[in-house]
Amino acid sequence: MTAVSGRDTSGPAARPPEGRYGRTRTADERADRRLKVVGAVLGVVVLGVVGWFGYDSIAGTEISAEVITFDDVSAKAVEVHLEVRKDADANGYCTVRAQAESGAEVGRADFRFDQDKDRIDEVVTLRTTERATSASLVGCHAD
């Protein structure tokens, strides 16, 4: 037995005293920690993606509209009252479609809105191939 600084060094590989440098983690604890880190990173990424799409859908929309009313004026036309909201300097168009009683699309057209106003009330006439029983807004797009 050789004593160096009062310790026995003749036995198997010397290990630090138990509990002195923290306890060693088991394989399950290491796996749990790894899963928590991966879950946190994925959570941050998902929140970032949802935030980006939310911001883009709100800030990216420059033109929006709604159909106030419509009137089938003949078997070949329908008048649609649109209320368009947009930035005053934005230009773009809205697509409107008409459907027959069977549900078939009987008319579709794009209507431009380039006026320098932020709110436009306009009645547009959509030509149809047969009598329309409904008219709806498909969407609006900025140039």
DAVEN-V705617 format. One record per backbone hydrogen bond with DSSP energy under -0.5 kcal/mol. CO is the residue of the C=O (numbers start at 1). NH is the residue of the N-H. If there is no record, write none. Layout:
co	nh
CO	NH
CO	NH
This chain:
co	nh
1	3
2	4
2	9
3	5
4	7
7	4
7	9
17	20
19	22
26	30
27	31
28	32
29	33
30	34
31	35
32	36
33	37
34	38
35	39
36	40
37	41
38	42
39	43
40	44
41	45
42	46
43	47
44	48
45	49
46	50
47	51
48	52
49	53
50	54
51	55
52	56
53	57
54	58
55	59
55	60
56	60
60	62
62	87
64	85
66	68
66	83
69	81
71	73
71	79
74	77
76	128
77	73
77	74
78	126
79	71
80	82
80	124
81	68
81	69
82	84
82	122
83	66
84	120
85	64
87	90
91	143
92	113
93	141
94	96
94	111
95	138
95	139
96	109
97	136
98	106
98	107
99	133
99	134
100	103
104	100
106	129
107	98
109	96
111	94
113	92
115	117
118	86
120	84
120	122
122	82
122	124
124	80
124	126
125	127
126	78
134	99
136	97
136	138
139	95
141	93
